[in-house]
Amino acid sequence: MPFAYSGYQFFRNVKDFGAVGDGKTDDTEAIKKAIGKGGRCLWDCGSTTVEGAVVYFPAGEYLISETIVQPYYTEFKGDAINRPVIKASNFEEGQAVMIETNPYRAVSDRGVPMFIPQNQFFRSMENLILDASNGGPQIVLHWHVSQSTHLRNIDIKMQQGGTQIGIHTEDGSGGFVSDVSVFGGAVGWAYGNQQYTIRNMSFDGCKTAIEGAWNWGLTLKSIHVRNANIAINATPHDKADFSLILLDSHFDNVDTILIIRDKTSTGKSPSIVLDNISYSNVQSVVKDTFHTVLLDGRSSTSPIARWALGSQLRHAAFGVLSGPVSTEELPSRPVALVDPETGKFYERAKPLYKDVKGSEIVNVVKEGVSNMADGDQAEKLNNILKNNVGKVIYFPAGIYHVKGTIRVPRGSKIVGEGWPAIMATGPYFGDEKDPKVMFEVGKPGDIGTMEISNMLFTVKGATKGAVLVKWNIKASSIGAAAMWDSHFRIGGALGTDLQTEQCGINQGHPERCMAASILLHISGCGNGYFENMWVWTADHDLDKPVDSEKNLINLSVGRGIVINSPGPTWLSGTASEHNIIAQYSIEHANDLYMGSIQTESAYYQPNYGASADRYLKAAGFDINSENKPLGLALRIDHSKNVYIAGAGFYSFYTNNQQPIDQMYHQDRITSIENSENISIANLYTRGSREVLPEVAAEQVQEIGSTLVAVAQF
């Protein structure tokens, strides 16, 4: 970590700090020492990009007797071959949480959490078994997080028939979870969040698998629930919203799969979409809080192809759905996006490389590359990548300056430690009229494999012509080219020269704060599988004290994610925020699955400054057109066969402010033109006068938000 103090330790093996892992010794203090060494970001910190850590647990059983707190920018990782167990034992009275990510102050000390939950970025846990089956803590994992976070390959064990909660998430702006299993307890996941994507999660023996407090949008894919009273309780507190789409899931020996709130209690209908659901020994598939059965589980055990409840928009005509959905209302899945072996939308777990020998791993720092935010590492990295195709190329934590294009050959396997940053810098990236690629994945025409995980892509300004990642590789077989848990962060961090000193909101829009042309471009010859990816043009400075105004920044980026892919391409759990033209721009693309996607418009809109016209002209748009795209969440043009499973489009601010009496912050948030077979299941928006082309928010709900079950164009 180049901006941490000299000698700062990023990787920490808990056994190096005295942990034993024998299932007998109390390892609490040793684990806390491993986590806390070096002045980590905890109380009164807010956030940091400087002092992160990977805390590693070798195989073993680690007993803990009090809450373990995970600091900001931290990964907990276990041995992938023999997952370690962290077990609650002799827990101190009053310690309600086993693993904590955001503890609350005492009520006498304001009662606020350690971190703002919507700013809880860059955290993960992988390859662990969290065992509270002997009792003790009421909550196993308090996962109070937002974007660029993940849980993977985790088991959570609780007492059978007890009162414990496996995961507690009361708010935030998430987030991604996959390959997690929960056993026992009263509630598997007590959930409340703006949006979330959950894939391949199982619950066995929980009284209630998922208990919903509130939620704008939830995408559940490949969920498996066994031996439960209730699989999903979607009856939020008070008059809160709750919408979800449930895909490719199975339920066995469950009394009720889904409970929803009756409309008469709030005047608002929930937004529910079921797509390819199978079950056995189920009493009710859907019922409401008045015990009215909307979909019976006893009359038939045939899989549910499509079923929906909520608003419908079909070719700009407004209606209501309540029951089975025809292929005219929601077209069948594009065949190219479906796994031929399972009939599900294709999905792929992140590779763990458990069988890779040490001789097949290349550490780029040991090969002479600097990760200290200096020099130009492009040539060295290109040579390493070219000469080691098929081996695992390992990037230790740090910042890698590049002043030219990194060219990643087909067949590459790239893994990062703690989101190492590939950082574009220098005049090569300085012209928006002649954009240059920082990280080129495959050459045009390449067909083959690609695996990239746990990387970060960024810039040191001014780099107004940078295209951070261009994806040219075409997969040689379904899903063979993929990227997991890799994120894009523009500005808002030490070393970027795009912080409050250079780009504070009171400085307008200087040219030095034009930071990039495109963040991710999936080209017309490429396709792939992308899972858990946050594409963020920073609205605030992560390395400054938290303050509602003093750490805000204005950065200009043309477009977030541009997709020209002929398909098939899958985006699972992605977000794109604060770009000028569009967050997602789908142009001349086919066979695309997106579930879920989330956007925010730039906080400084409509005051874009001169940078807007410059980026519009560079992208080929008429700057004099009244219909020019600005601040769009989603733009689709000349495309077909697009299936969106959950979409949250938010516009929260006008000129970096939230006027109390202002419900809408922009007139339109989507554009869909010259396209066919475009389906959106579970759309939720905030702050846009027009929800979809020709559809005003008031047509759906007379509030500052909208919930749409199914939309088709």
DRENFI-778070 format. One record per residue: residue in one letter; x, y, z of N, C-alpha, C in turn. Coordinates in steps of 0.2 Angstrom, whole numbers, plus 5000, padded with zeros to 4 digits. Layout:
// residues N
AXYZXYZXYZ
...
***
This chain:
// residues 713
M500449945000500050005000500450065000
P500550094994501050154994500950214998
F500350225000500250285004500150275012
A500250205014500250195021500950205023
Y501050205030501650215033502150155031
S502850175031503350125030503250065034
G503250005031503249945034502549915035
Y502049955033501349935034501249865031
Q500949825035500849755033500049745030
F500049725024499349715021499149645022
F499549595021499249525022499449505029
R498949475032499049455039498749385040
N499249335042499049265044498849265051
V498249245053498149255060498549205065
K498849155062499349115066499949155067
D500149195063500749235064500649285070
F500049295072499849335078499649295084
G499749235084499649195090499049145090
A498649155084498049105084498249035083
V497948985086498148915086497648875082
G497048885082496548855078496548785079
D496548765085496548695087495848675090
G495348715090494648705093494648695100
K495148715104495248715111495448785114
T495848815110496148885113495748935111
D495648985115495249045113495749095109
D495549105103495949135098495749215097
T495249235102494949305101495549355100
E495949355105496449415105496949415100
A497149355098497649345092497249365086
I496649355085496349375078496249445079
K496049475084495949545085496649585083
K497249555086497849585084498049585077
A497849525074497949525066497549575063
I496949585064496549625061496749705062
G496949715069496949785071497649815070
K498149775068498849805068498949865063
G499249915065499349975061498850025060
G498450035065497950095065497450085060
R497050035060496550025055495950075055
C495550075050495050125050494450095054
L494350125060493750105064493350165066
W493250175072492850235075493150295072
D492750345070492850415068493350415062
C493350365058493750355052493350375046
G492850345045492350355039492550315034
S493150315031493350275025494050285024
T494350235020495050245018495150205012
T495650225008495950175003496650165005
V496950185010497650185012497850125016
E497450105021497650055025497149995025
G497149955020496749905019497149835022
A496849785021497149715024496749655021
V497149605020496849535019497049505026
V496549475029496649435035496549365034
Y497049325034496949255032496949205037
F496449155037496349105041496549035038
P497149005040497248935038496748885040
A496848825038496348775040496348765048
G495848755051495848745058495148765061
E495048765067494448785071494648835076
Y494448895075494648955079494048975084
L494148965090493648985095493749065097
I493149095097493149165099492549175104
S492749215109492249225115491949295115
E492149335110491849405110491849425102
T491449485101491349505094492049525091
I492049495085492649515080492349575075
V492749625075492549685071492949685065
Q492649685059493049695053493149775051
P493749795051493849865049493649885041
Y493649945040493549965033494049935028
Y493849925022494349905017494749835019
T494349785021494649725024494349665021
E494749615019494449555017494649495022
F494149455024494349395028494349335023
K494849305023494949245018495149185022
G494849125020495049065023495349015018
D495648965020495948915015495448885011
A495548895004494948875000494948794999
I495448765001495448685000495148655007
N495248685012495048655019494748715023
R494148735022493948795025493948795032
P494248855035494248855042493648875046
V493548855052492948865056493148915061
I492648975061492749025067492149005071
K492248985077491648965081491549005088
A490949015089490749055095490849005101
S491149025106491248985112491349025118
N490849005123490949045130490849125128
F490349145124490349215122490149255128
E490449315129490249355134489549375134
E489249385140488549405140488549475138
G488049485134487949555131488249565124
Q488649515122488949515115488449485110
A488049535107487549505103487749485096
V488349505093488549495087489249455087
M489249405082489849365082490349395077
I490249415071490649445067490249515065
E490649565066490349635065490649675060
T490249715056490549755051490449835052
N489949845056489749915058489349915064
P489749915070489449925076489149985078
Y488649985082488350055084488650075090
R488650145091488850175097488250165102
A488450175108487950165113487450225112
V486850215114486250265114486450325117
S486850325123487050385126487550425122
D487850385117488350425113488150425106
R487550445105487150465099486850405095
G487050345097486750275094486850275087
V487350305084487450295077487950245075
P487950215069488450165067489150195066
M489650145066490350165065490450195058
F490150165053490150195046489450215044
I489450255039488850275035488750205031
P488150175032488050115028488050115021
Q487850175018487850185011488550195008
N489050205012489750215010490150155013
Q489850095014490250045017490550005011
F491050025008491349995002491949945003
F492149904998492749864999492849825005
R492349775005492449725010492249655007
S492549605010492349535008492449485013
M492149425013492249365017492249315012
E492749265012492749205007493049145011
N492749085009493049025011493049015019
L492449025022492449025029491848985032
I491848955037491248925041491248965047
L490648995048490449035054489948995058
D490248975064489848925068489648955075
A488948965075488648985082488148935084
S488248865082487748815084487748795091
N488248815095488248805102487848865106
G487548915102487248965105487749025106
G487549075110487949135112487749195108
P488049215103487849275099487149265096
Q486749325096486049325093486149325086
I486649365083486749375076487449345074
V487449305069488149275067488549325064
L488249365058488649405054488149475053
H488449525056488049595054488449615048
W488149605042488349625036488049695033
H488349745036487949815035488349855030
V488249835023488749855018488449885012
S488849905007488549935001488949904995
Q489049944990489349914984490149894985
S490349854980491049824980491149784986
T490649744988490749704994490449634991
H490749584995490449514993490549464999
L490149414999490149355003490249294998
R490749254998490749194994490949134998
N490649074996490949014999490949015007
I490349035009490249045017489748995019
D489848955025489348925028489248955035
I488548965037488348995043487948945047
K488148925053487848875057487548905063
M486948885065486548905071486248855074
Q485948865080485548815084484948795080
Q484748735080484148715077483548735081
G483048765079482448785082482648845087
G483148875087483348935091483049005089
T483349055092483149125090483649165086
Q484149135084484749165081484549195074
I484949245072484949265065485549255061
G485549225055486249215052486549275050
I486249315045486549375043486049435044
H486249485047485849545048486049605044
T485649625039485749685035485149735035
E485249785039484649825040484549885035
D485149905032485149955027485749955023
G485850005019486450005015486250015007
S486750005003486650004996487149954993
G486849884993487349834991487249814984
G487549764982487949714986487849654982
F488249604984488249544980488449484985
V488049424985488249364989488149304984
S488549264985488549194981488849144985
D488549084984488849014986488849024994
V488349034997488249045004487748995007
S487848955012487348915015487248925022
V486648935024486448945031486048885034
F486148865040485848815043485548835050
G484948815051484648825058484448895059
G484248905065484148975067483448995066
A483249055068482549075067482549115060
V483049155059483049185052483649175049
G483649155043484349155039484649215037
W484249265035484449335033483949385035
A484049425039483649485041483849535037
Y483449555032483649595026483349665025
G483749715024483449775022483949815018
N483849835012484349875008484049905002
Q484449954999484149984993484149924988
Q484649884986484649834981485149784983
Y485049724981485549664982485449614976
T485949584975485949524970486249464974
I485849414975486049354978485949294973
R486549254973486549204968486749134972
N486449084971486649014973486749024981
M486149034984486149034992485648984994
S485848944999485448895002485248905009
F484648885011484448895018484148825020
D484348795026484148725028483948735035
G483348725037483148715044483048785047
C483048835043482848905046482148915047
K481848935052481148955052480948995047
T481249055046481149095040481849105036
A481849095030482449095026482649175026
I482249215023482349285022481849325025
E481949365029481449415032481649485030
G481149515026481249575023480949635027
A481349675029481149735033480949795028
W481349805023481249855018481749835012
N481549865006481949845001481649884994
W482149914990481849944984481849884979
G482449844978482449794973482949734975
L482649674975483049614977483049564971
T483649544969483649494963483949434967
L483549384967483649314970483749264964
K484349234963484449184958484749124961
S484449064959484648994961484648994969
I484149014972484049004979483748934980
H483948904986483748834988483548844995
V482848824997482648835004482348765005
R482548735011482348665013482148675020
N481548645022481348635029481248695033
A480848735030480648805033479948815033
N479748855038479048885038478948935033
I479348985032479249035027479949035023
A479949035017480549055013480749125013
I480249165010480349235010479749275013
N479949315018479349355021479549425018
A479149445013479149515010478649555012
T478549565019478049615022478449665026
P478649715022479149765026478749805031
H479249835035478949875041478649935038
D478149955042477750025041477550025034
K477650075030477450085023478050075018
A478550045020479150035016478949995010
D479350005004479349974998479649904999
F479449854995479849794994479649764987
S480149754983480049724977480649674976
L480449614972480949564971480749524964
I481349494962481249454956481649384959
L481249334958481549264960481549224954
L482249204953482349164947482649094948
D482549044944482848984944483048954951
S482448944955482548924962482148864964
H482348834969481948774971481748774979
F481248754981480948754987480748684989
D480948654995480748584997480548585004
N479948555006479648555012479648625016
V479348665013479248735015478448745015
D478248775021477548795021477348845016
T477648905016477448955012478148985009
I478148985002478749014999478749085000
L478249124998478249194998477649225002
I477749265007477249305010477349385008
I476749415006476749485004476249525008
R476349585008475849625012475249645007
D474649635011474049655007474049725006
K473849745000473849814997473349855001
T472849835005472449875008472749905015
S473349875017473649895023474049965021
T474249975015474650035014474450075008
G473950045003473750074997474250064992
K474850024993475350014988475349934987
S475449914981475549844979476249834979
P476449774981477149754980477349744973
S477949734971478149714964478449644965
I478149594962478449524963478449494956
V479049464954479149424948479449354950
L479049304948479349234949479449204942
D480049184941480349164934480649094935
N480349044933480648974933480748944940
I480248934944480248914951479948844951
S480348794955480148734956480048714963
Y479648664965479548654972479248584973
S479248564980478948504982478748504989
N478248474991477948484998477948555000
V477548594996477448664998476648674999
Q476448705004475748725005475548785001
S475848835002475648894998476348924994
V476248944988476848974985476849054986
V476249084986476149154987475549164991
K475549194997474949215001475149285004
D474649325006474649385009474549385016
T474649445019474649455027473949435029
F473449435025472749415027472649345026
H473149305024473149235023472749215017
T472649265012472349245006472949215002
V472749154999473249114995473149144988
L473649174985473649194978473949144974
L474349094976474649044972474648984976
D474248934975474248874979474848824977
G475148794982475648744981475448674981
R474848664983474548594984474248564977
S473948614974473548594968473948574962
S474648594962475048574957475748574959
T476148524957476848534958477248544952
S476948564947477348584941477648654942
P478248654939478648724940478248784937
I478448834940478048904938478548934933
A478248944927478648974922478749044923
R478149084924478149154925477549174929
W477649214934477049234938477249304941
A476849354941476949414943476449454946
L476549504950476049544953476349614953
G475949664951476149734951476049764944
S476349824943476249864937476549834931
Q476249844925476549814919476549874914
L477049884910477149924905477349884899
R476949884894477049854888476949894882
H477549914879477549954873477250024875
A477350044881477150114884476450114886
A476050054885475450044888475450024895
F475050054899475050034907474549984908
G474749944913474249894915474449864922
V474149814924474249774930474249704929
L474749674932474849594932474649564939
S474349514939474149474945474049404943
G474549364942474549294941475049274935
P474849214932475349194927475449244921
V476049244919476249294914476449254907
S476049284902476149244895476849274892
T477049234887477649254883477549314879
E476849334878476749404875476949464880
E476749444886476849494892477649504894
L477949444894478649444896478949384891
P479249404886479549354881479949294884
S479949244881480449184883481149204884
R481549174888482249194888482549184882
P483049224880483449214874483849154875
V483849104870484149034870484849044872
A485149094869485949104870486149114877
L485649144881485849154888485749104893
V485449044890485248994895485748934895
D485848914901486348854901485948794899
P486248764893485848704890485748644895
E486248634900486148584904485648594910
T485548654912485048664918484448694916
G484448734910483848774908483848844912
K484348854916484348914920484748974916
F484649034917485149084915485749064917
Y486249064913486949044914487249074920
E487649044924487949074930488649034931
R489149064934489749034935490149054941
A490349014945490649034952491349054950
K491649094954492349124954492749064955
P493249054950493749004951494249014958
L494348964961494748964967495448944966
Y495548904960496248884959496548844964
K496148794967496348754972496848704970
D496848684964497348634962497948664958
V498048724958498548754954499248754959
K499748724956500448724959500748794960
G501148794965501548854966501948884960
S502148834956502548844950502148874945
E501548874945501048894940500748964942
I501048994947500849064950501349114949
V501249164945501749214944501549284948
N502049294953501949364957502249414953
V501849464951502149514946502649564950
V502549574957503049614960503749574961
K503749504962504349474962504649464955
E504349484950504549484943504849554941
G504849604946505149664945504649724944
V504049714945503549764944503449804950
S503349864950503249904956502449914957
N502249904963501549924965501549984970
M502050024969502050084974501950154971
A501450144966501250204962501750254959
D502250224956502750254953502950224946
G503350264942503550244936503050224931
D503250184926502750154921502850084921
Q502350044923502449974923502149934917
A501949974912501549944907502049894903
E502649914901503049864897503149804901
K503349804908503549744912502849704912
L502349734913501749694914501549664907
N501649694902501449664895501949604894
N502549604896503049554895502849494899
I502649504905502449454910501849414907
L501349454905500749424903500849384896
K501249414892501349384886501749314887
N502149314891502649254892502349204897
N501749214900501549164905500749154904
V500549144898499849134897499649064899
G499149064903498948994906499048994913
K499649024915499749024922499349084926
V499349074933498949124937499449184938
I499249244935499649304936499349344942
Y499749344947499549374954499849444955
F499349484957499449554958499449564965
P499949574969499949594976499549664977
A499349674983499049744984499449804983
G499149854980499549914979499349954973
I499649994970499450034964500050034959
Y499750014953500250004947500150054942
H500550104942500550154937500650124930
V500250144925500450124918500250184913
K500750204909500750254904500550234897
G500350174896500150154890499650094891
T499550054885499050004886499349944888
I498949904893499149844895498749794890
R499049744887498749704883498649634886
V498049604887498049544891497849494885
P498249444884498149394879497649344881
R497249314876496749264878497149204881
G496749174886497049114890497349144896
S497249204898497549234904497149224910
K497449214916497149204922497449264927
I497049304929497349364933496949364940
V497349374945497049374952497349424956
G496949464959497249524963497149504971
E497549544975497549534982497249604985
G496749604988496449664990496349724985
W496049704980495949754974496549794972
P497049764970497649804967497349844961
A497649914961497449964956497849964950
I497649954944497949974938497750044937
M498250084937498050164937498350194930
A497950214926498150254920498350324922
T498950344919499250414920499650434914
G499650494914500150524908499750554902
P500150584898499750614892499550564887
Y499750504887499450454882498650454883
F498450464889497650464890497350524890
G497650584887497450644889496950684884
D496750644879496350674873495650644872
E495150674874494450634874494250624866
K494550664862494450654855494850594852
D495350574855495750514853495850464859
P495250434861495350394867495750334867
K496150324872496650264872496450214878
V496550154877496350094881496850084886
M496750084893497150064898497349994898
F496749954898496849874900496349844894
E496749814889496349784883496349714884
V495749684885495649614886495549574880
G496049544877496049514871496049564865
K496249534859496249574853495649564849
P495449614845494849604841494949534837
G494449494837494449434833494749374838
D494949384844495149334848494649294851
I494649224850494249174853494549134858
G494349124864494749094869494449094876
T494849094881494649094888494949154891
M494649174897494949234901494649234908
E495049244913494849244920495149294924
I494749344926495049404930494649404936
S494949414942494549424948494949464953
N494549504957494849544962495249604960
M495149634955495549694952495249754953
L495549814953495349874953495649914947
F495249954944495449994938495250064939
T495750114938495750184940496150224936
V496250294938496650334934496950384939
K497450414937497750474940497650534935
G497250584937497050634932497650684930
A497550714925496950714921497050664915
T496550624914496550574909495950574905
K495750624902495050634900494950584893
G495450554891495350514885495450444887
A495450424893495550354895494950314894
V495050254891494550194891494850144896
L494550134902494950094907494950024905
V494449994903494449924901494049914894
K494449884889494049864883494049794883
W493549764882493449684882493349664875
N493849634872493749614865493649534865
I493849494870493849424869493149394868
K493149344864492549314863492649244866
A492149224871492249154874492249094869
S492649054870492748994866492148944868
S491848944874491248904876490848954880
I490248934882489848974886490148994893
G490249054894490549084900491249074901
A491649054896492349044896492749104897
A492449164896492849234897492449264902
A492749284908492349304914492749354918
M492449394922492749434927492349434933
W492649424939492249424946492549474950
D492149504954492349544960492849604958
S492849634953493249684950492949744949
H493249804951492849864952493249924948
F492849974947493150034944493050094949
R493550124950493450184955493850244952
I493450294950493750354947493850414953
G494450434955494550484959494350464966
G494350514971494050504978494550464982
A495250464980495650424984496350454983
L496750444988497450474988497850444982
G498250484979498650464973498250474966
T497650494966497250504960497350574957
D497450624961497450694959496750714957
L496250674960495550694958495250694965
Q495450734970495150734976494850804978
T494750824984494350884985494850944984
E495550934985495950994983495951014976
Q495850964971495850974964495150984961
C494650944964493950944961493450954966
G493550984971492951004976492351034973
I491751024976491151054972491151124971
N491551164975491551234974492051264969
Q492351214965492851234960492551224953
G491851214953491551204946491751134943
H491951144936492151084932492751104928
P493351104932493951124928494151064924
E494551074918494751024914495150974917
R495550984922495950934926495450884929
C494850894930494350844933493950804928
M494150814921493850764916494350704916
A494050654919494450594921494450534916
A493950524912493950464908493350474903
S493450434897492950434892492450384893
I492750324894492350264895492650224900
L492250194905492550154910492650074908
L492050044906492149984903491749974896
H492149954891491849944885491849874883
I491349844882491249774879491149784872
S491649764868491649784861491149744857
G491149764850490749724846490949654844
C491549644846491849574845491849534851
G491749564857491849524863491149504866
N491249454871490649434875490949414882
G490549394887490849374893490349374899
Y490549344904490149344910490549384916
F490149434918490349484923489949484929
E490249474935489949464941490249504947
N489749544950489949584955490449634953
M490249694950490649744947490349814948
W490749854952490449924954490949964949
V490550004945490950054941490750124943
W491150154947491050214951491450274949
T491150324947491450394947491350424953
A491850434957491750454964491350524965
D490850524970490550584972490850614978
H491250574982491550604988492250574988
D492650604993493350584994493350535000
L493550474998493650415003494150425008
D494650475006495250485011495250545015
K494650575015494450635019493950625024
P493950665030493450655035492750655032
V492350615035491650615032491350685034
D491050715029490750785030490250785024
S489650815025489150815020489350855014
E489750905015489950955010490650955009
K491150955014491850965013492150905009
N491850845009492250795005491950774999
L491450814996491150804990491550834984
I491550794978491950814973491550814966
N491750844961491350844955491850814950
L491750764947492150734942491750714936
S492150724930491750714923492050654920
V491550604919491750544915491150544909
G491350524903490850524898490350474899
R490550404899490050354899490350294904
G489950264907490150214912490250144908
I489750104907489750044904489450044897
V489850034892489650034885489649964882
I489049934880489049864878488849864870
N489249844866489149834859489149754857
S489149714862489249644862488749604858
P488949564853488449524849488149464854
G488449454860488249404864488449334863
P488349294868487949304874488349334879
T488049384883488449414889487949424895
W488249414900487949414907488249464912
L487849504914488049554920487649534926
S487949504931487649484937487849534943
G487449574946487649614952488149664950
T487949714945488349764943488049834945
A488449884945488149954946488650004942
S488350054940488750114937488450174939
E488950224941488650284944489050344942
H488650404941488950474941489250484935
N489050464929489350474923488950524919
I489150564914488850614911488250594906
I488450554901488050534896487550474898
A487850424900487450364902487850324907
Q487450284911487850234916487850174912
Y487350144909487350094904487150114897
S487550104893487450114886487450054881
I486950034879486849964875486749984868
E487249974864487149994857487349944852
H486949924848487049864843487249804847
A486949784852487049724856486549674855
N486649614856486149564856486349514862
D485749474864485849424869486249444875
L485849484879486149514885485749504891
Y486049474897485649464903485949514908
M485549554912485849594917485349584923
G485649564928485249554934485649554941
S485649604945485249664944485749714942
I485549774940485949834939485649894943
Q486149934944485949994949486350054946
T486050114946486350174944486250234949
E486650284948486450344951486750404946
S486350454945486550504941487050554945
A487450584941487850634944487550684949
Y487850694954487550734959487550804957
Y487950824953487950894951487550914945
Q487150864942486750884937486250934939
P485950974934486150984927486751024926
N487051044931487651084930488251044928
Y488251024921488850984919489451014917
G489451084916489951124913490151104906
A490651134904490851124897491051044895
S491251014900491450944899490950904896
A490250914897489750874894489750884887
D489750944884489750944877490450914874
R490950914877491550884874491550814874
Y491250784879491150704879490550684874
L490050734873489550714869489850714861
K490150764860490450774853490950714852
A491350704857491850644856491450574855
A490850574857490550504857490050514850
G490050564847489650574841488950594841
F488850624847488150654848488050724846
D487550744844487350814842487250854848
I487750904849487650944856487050994855
N486851004849486251054849485551014849
S485550954849484950914849484550924856
E483950934856483550934862483550874865
N483650814861483550754864484250714865
K484750754866485450734868485450694874
P485750634875485750604881486150634886
L485950644892486250674898486050634904
G486450604908486250584914485750524914
L485750484908485350424908485650364912
A485150334915485350274918485450214913
L485050214908485050154903484850184897
R485350174892485150194885485250124881
I484750114877484750054873484550074866
D484950054861484850084854485050024849
H484650004844484849954839485049894843
S484649864847484849804851484249764851
K484349694853483849654854484049594859
N483549564861483649504866483949524872
V483749574876483949604882483549584887
Y483749544892483349534898483649564904
I483249604908483549634914483149614920
A483449584924483149554930483349594936
G482949644937483049694943483449754940
A483149814941483549874939483349934944
G483849964947483650024951484050084948
F483650134946483850194943483750254948
Y484250284950484150334956484450404953
S484050454955484250524954484150564960
F484650574964484550594971484650674972
Y485050704967485250774969485150814963
T485150884964485150934959485650984962
N486250994958486751034960487051024967
N487150954968487350924974486950944980
Q486350954979485850974984485250934983
Q484850924989484250884989483650934992
P483450974987482951024990482350984993
I482051014998481550975002480950964998
D480751014994480151014990480250994983
Q480850964981480950934975480850864974
M480350834971480250764971480650734965
Y480750774959481150744954481750784952
H482250754950482950784949483150784942
Q482750744938482850754930482250724927
D482150744921481550734917481450664915
R482050634912482050564910482650524912
I482550464913483150424915483350364911
T482950354906483050294901482850314894
S483150284889483050294882483150224879
I482550204876482550144872482250154865
E482750144860482550164853482750104848
N482450094843482650054837482849984840
S482449954845482649894848482049844848
E482149784849481649734850481849684855
N481249654858481349604863481749624869
I481549684872481849714877481449704883
S481649664888481149654894481549674901
I481149704905481349724911480949694916
A481149654921480749624926480949654933
N480549694936480749724943481149784942
L480849844940481149904939480949954945
Y481449984948481250034954481650094953
T481350154953481750214951481550264957
R482050314957481950374962482150434958
G481750484958481950554956481850574949
S481550524945481550544938480750554936
R480650614932479950624931479650574926
E480150544921479950494916480250434918
V479850374919480150314922480450274916
L480050264911480250234904480050284899
P480250274893480050314887479250324887
E479050384887478350394887477950374893
V478250354898477850334904478150374910
A477650414912477850464918477750424925
A478150444930478050414936477350414939
E477050464938476350474941475850414938
Q476050384932475650334930475750274934
V476250264937476450204941476250214948
Q476550264951476350274958476450354960
E475950374963476050454964476450464970
I477050444970477550464975478250474971
G478750494975479450504971479750444969
S479450384970479750324968479250284964
T479550234960479150194956479350114957
L478850074956478950004956478649974950
V478949944945478649914940478849844939
A478349794939478549724939478749704932
V478449724927478649694920478649754915
A479149764911479049814906479349774900
Q479049794894479249764888479249814882
F479849804878479849854872480049814866
***
